[in-house]
């Protein structure tokens, strides 16, 4: 079920949104706002998940942990490649 809301935005922004709709980015201005709102909600949810993970693991990875992960993934140059 959808609810109707009224918002106020700058005319320039509305013109850009209308151009995006005309280009096929969304079916309507309303759909465009719904799409953007969903993206924002997902982003905030992911940020909450990341904050929880960092809290549980003691914070962001250290440089040593990053180096280990890069090496384990085969993304760091091998020690002999520099010679």
Buried (B, 14 or more C-beta within 10 A) or exposed (E): EEEEEEEEEEEEEEEEBEEEBEEEEBEEBEEBBBEEEEEEEEEEEEEEEEEEEEEEEEEEEEEEEEEEEEEEEEEBEEEEEEE
